[in-house]
Amino acid sequence: MSQPTAPQPWSQRFETALHPAIARFNASISFDINLIEYDITGSQAHSRMLAKVGIISAEEGELLVNGLEQVRQEYRSGNFNPGVDAEDVHFAVERRLTELIGDVGKKVHTARSRNDQVATDVRLYLRDQIRKIQDDLRTWQKTLVNKAEQYIETFIPGYTHLQRAQPISLAHHLLAYFEMAQRDWTRLDEIYNRVNVSPLGSGALAGTPHPIDRHYTAELLNFGSVGRNSLDGVSDRDFAVEFLCAASLIMVHLSRLSEEVILWSSQEFSFVKLSDRVSTGSSIMPQKKNPDVPELVRGKTGRVFGHLQGLLTIIKGLPLAYNKDMQEDKEGIFDAVVTVRACLEAMTILVEEGIEFQPQRLAEAVAEDFSNATDVADYLAAKGVPFREAYQLVGKLVKTCTSEGILLKDLSVERWKTFHPQLEADIVEAIAPAQVVKVRNSYGGTGFEQVRIQVEEAKKLIA
């Protein structure tokens, strides 16, 4: 039979220690060690506040702050590696602090609970990670803009329903992902403001009778504001849900481009070639070059979705305030951060140096379909023919060409005129891919002039 563990960090109400298996099951130190530096920083601010308001002496406050810094340096140097017996990172730090400076270390937890402590740690962690992901997004956006600038006058088929729709500028296509990334960046900025609220001083759930100064600790930790309700302070994980939602949308956007790159690199499309630096081969088929990077990004998207759904499920039925279920919030958050940042880095490398667009193949692609049919209708509408009438006429024209196995570009000028008297010799130029793209010069459109404006605006935005 398993032996009981050593006494745990709670009161003498308990006569026996936890069963070893339950101690392992209960412990979070294996993953919340990621919060150690944030926990130390928060504890230093709390110690300074305790000294400021006179709950402890100035000398004790300095001893706590310096001792905590020593714990930080021990961890950074690899000399402090707490195990399961510490249960969580908060107790691990406090126990080591007490070993270093004696009984004064036991005062660090005055006027504080692990409930408001962990809520503070997670907010400090996410606050840092949001800024790092925003930096990653800017790098991603720069790569998209640089690539787009090279292909302003390169065509690519535009699709709806995965059917050829209208030819567009390749740069226009890439800049659509720039816009998605910009929404991701601003979304994170909005979430940052809700993360940047201090719960420290909320206590277990009801505040504390000690004369603490919550605004001072918030100021020391650079929080933008202080939570107004102690119950909400320890039980709120909305900010984490919002972060995981934003992370999921980042992954959605990366996954959509991943799917396109996978299609584009197939033999059927052949719009891009993949470099050896971002591809792998088959173990039995020597001719294969596999798009592993976009496939992995596409797959990892579901992983981040799962963390969002998991956290929603954890908190949906929790009564106020803190419940042990909330220990399960951290692993999903940590993994989502790592996954999003890794995918942004991988996709940046893929677009920057891993894919080579094939302009000749793209030019052929936009010339081998009926994606210029709308331009015939627009041509007639510009000459006063009601658009719906022109639309029906062009539909009939496409049907005729399809039955004959030809394209619109194959029609002679004389043949054009048999379909409508307003169809004159210049229709041939009007439906050429270059002209079709060029004339779509409405604001935000794919016309070359507009795309150049979009590129310059994008550069200014990320400067």
VENLINDA-V448160 format. One record per residue. PHI is phi in whole degrees, -180 to 180 (NA if undefined). OMEGA is omega as a letter, one per 40 degrees, with the letter a starting at -180 (999 if undefined). D_CENTER is the distance of its C-alpha to the mean C-alpha in whole Angstrom. Layout:
BEGIN
phi = {PHI/PHI}
omega = {OMEGA/OMEGA}
d_center = {D_CENTER/D_CENTER}
END
This chain:
BEGIN
phi = {NA/-65/-86/-66/-85/-68/-54/-105/-80/-130/-74/-74/-60/-89/-91/-129/-83/-65/-61/-54/-67/-70/-62/-66/-64/-81/-74/-121/-61/-65/-119/-79/-61/-60/-94/-57/-70/-70/-64/-65/-61/-64/-69/-66/-64/-63/-65/-63/-67/-58/-72/-62/-90/88/-71/-128/-77/-62/-65/-66/-61/-66/-63/-65/-61/-68/-64/-64/-66/-66/-60/-60/-67/-64/-65/-63/-85/86/-96/-130/-133/-64/-107/-61/-63/-80/67/-142/-66/-67/-69/-60/-67/-63/-64/-67/-59/-68/-63/-80/-119/86/-63/-60/-59/-71/-84/-64/-93/-61/63/-150/-122/-63/-67/-78/-66/-69/-62/-68/-58/-64/-67/-63/-63/-65/-59/-66/-68/-60/-64/-67/-67/-62/-64/-62/-65/-64/-62/-62/-64/-61/-63/-63/-66/-61/-69/-61/-61/-78/-129/-62/-104/-99/-94/-148/-63/-92/-119/-132/58/58/-115/-55/-115/-147/-70/-139/-72/-60/-60/-60/-63/-65/-70/-62/-74/-59/-64/-62/-65/-67/-64/-60/-63/-70/-63/-63/-62/-67/-66/-53/-64/-84/-71/-82/-125/-84/-95/-62/102/-73/71/-68/-171/-121/85/-146/-78/-74/-80/-77/-124/-67/-69/-69/-63/-62/-66/-63/-95/61/-75/-78/-158/-119/-60/-86/-132/-66/-61/-67/-59/-92/-106/-71/-131/-56/-62/-73/-62/-62/-62/-66/-66/-63/-63/-64/-69/-58/-67/-57/-66/-66/-69/-64/-67/-58/-61/-67/-62/-60/-67/-60/-85/-73/-63/-64/-93/57/-78/-137/-113/-96/-78/-64/-73/-127/-129/-129/-110/-95/-74/-129/-114/-65/-83/-77/-134/-97/-84/-62/-60/-65/-67/-66/-60/-60/-71/-69/-58/-63/-62/-70/-54/-62/-66/-63/-64/-62/-68/-58/-68/-62/-92/-63/-118/-82/-74/-68/-114/-83/-134/-61/-52/-70/-62/-80/-77/-76/-60/-65/-65/-59/-68/-63/-61/-62/-67/-61/-66/-66/-70/-63/-64/-65/-70/-63/-64/-58/-74/-70/-137/-104/-125/-119/-68/-112/-56/-65/-64/-65/-64/-65/-63/-78/-104/-116/-150/-106/-71/-98/-64/-60/-70/-68/-64/-65/-60/-69/-62/-66/-100/97/-76/-54/-58/-65/-66/-63/-59/-65/-64/-68/-59/-65/-63/-63/-60/-63/-63/-62/-65/-94/71/-124/-110/-59/-67/-85/-74/-78/-58/-63/-67/-55/-65/-72/-87/-165/-64/-80/-83/-111/-60/-73/-63/-61/-69/-63/-102/-68/-50/-61/-72/-58/-75/-58/-78/-83/-104/-68/-55/83/-82/-92/-56/-56/-63/-66/-65/-62/-63/-62/-63/-67/-65/-64/-61/-64/-63/-95/-65}
omega = {a/i/i/i/i/i/a/a/i/a/i/i/a/a/a/a/i/i/a/a/i/i/i/a/a/a/i/a/a/i/a/i/i/a/a/a/i/i/i/i/i/i/i/i/i/i/i/i/i/i/a/a/i/i/i/a/i/i/i/i/i/i/i/a/a/i/i/i/i/i/i/a/i/i/a/a/i/a/i/a/a/i/a/a/i/a/a/a/a/i/i/a/a/a/i/i/a/i/a/a/i/a/i/i/a/a/a/a/i/i/a/i/i/a/i/i/a/i/i/a/a/i/i/i/a/i/i/a/i/i/i/i/i/i/i/i/i/i/i/i/i/i/i/a/i/i/a/a/a/a/a/a/i/a/i/i/i/a/i/a/a/i/i/a/i/i/i/i/i/i/i/i/a/a/i/i/i/a/i/i/i/i/i/a/a/i/i/i/i/i/i/a/i/i/a/i/a/i/a/a/i/a/i/i/a/a/a/i/i/a/a/i/a/a/i/i/i/i/i/a/i/i/a/a/a/i/a/a/a/i/i/a/a/a/a/i/i/a/i/i/i/i/a/i/i/i/i/i/i/a/i/a/i/a/i/i/i/i/i/i/i/i/a/a/i/a/a/i/a/i/a/i/i/i/i/a/a/a/i/i/i/i/a/a/a/a/a/i/a/i/a/a/i/i/i/i/i/i/a/i/i/i/i/i/a/i/i/a/i/a/i/a/i/a/a/a/a/i/i/e/a/i/a/i/a/i/a/a/a/a/i/i/a/a/i/i/a/a/a/a/i/a/i/i/a/a/i/i/a/a/a/a/a/i/i/i/a/a/a/i/i/i/i/a/a/a/a/a/a/a/i/a/i/a/i/i/i/i/a/i/i/i/i/i/i/a/a/i/i/i/a/a/a/i/i/a/i/i/i/a/a/a/a/i/i/i/i/a/a/a/i/i/a/i/i/a/i/a/i/a/a/i/a/a/a/i/a/i/a/a/i/a/a/a/i/i/a/a/i/a/i/a/a/a/a/i/a/a/i/a/i/i/a/i/a/i/i/i/i/a/a/a/999}
d_center = {47/44/45/44/41/42/42/39/37/39/42/46/46/45/48/46/43/40/40/39/37/36/35/32/31/31/29/25/26/25/21/22/23/20/20/24/24/22/25/27/26/26/30/31/30/32/35/36/36/38/40/40/41/44/43/43/45/44/45/43/40/40/41/37/35/37/37/33/32/35/33/29/31/33/29/28/31/31/34/32/31/31/32/32/35/33/31/28/27/29/32/32/31/34/36/36/36/40/41/41/42/44/44/43/39/40/40/36/35/38/36/33/32/29/28/27/26/23/22/22/21/18/17/18/16/13/14/14/11/9/11/11/7/9/11/9/8/12/13/11/13/16/16/16/19/21/21/22/24/26/26/27/30/29/29/27/28/26/26/26/26/26/29/30/30/30/30/27/27/24/23/22/20/18/18/16/13/13/14/11/9/11/10/7/9/11/10/8/12/14/12/13/17/17/16/18/21/24/25/27/31/30/32/32/32/35/35/37/41/41/41/37/35/32/31/32/30/27/29/29/25/24/23/23/25/27/26/29/30/30/30/26/26/26/25/22/18/17/15/13/13/11/9/8/9/6/3/6/6/4/6/9/9/9/11/13/14/15/17/19/19/21/23/24/25/27/31/31/29/29/27/26/27/24/26/27/24/21/24/26/29/31/33/36/35/36/35/31/28/25/21/20/17/15/17/15/12/13/15/12/10/13/12/9/11/14/13/12/16/17/17/18/21/21/22/23/27/27/30/30/29/28/28/28/25/23/23/21/18/17/16/14/12/13/12/8/8/10/9/5/7/10/9/8/11/13/12/13/16/17/17/19/22/21/22/25/26/29/31/34/33/31/34/36/33/33/37/37/37/37/34/37/38/37/38/42/41/40/43/46/44/44/48/48/48/46/43/43/46/45/42/45/47/44/43/47/46/43/45/48/46/45/48/50/47/46/43/44/44/47/49/52/53/56/54/51/54/55/52/52/55/52/50/52/51/48/46/46/44/42/40/40/36/36/38/35/32/34/35/32/32/31/28/25/27/27/30/30/31/28/26/27/27/23/23/25/23/19/21/22/19/17/21}
END
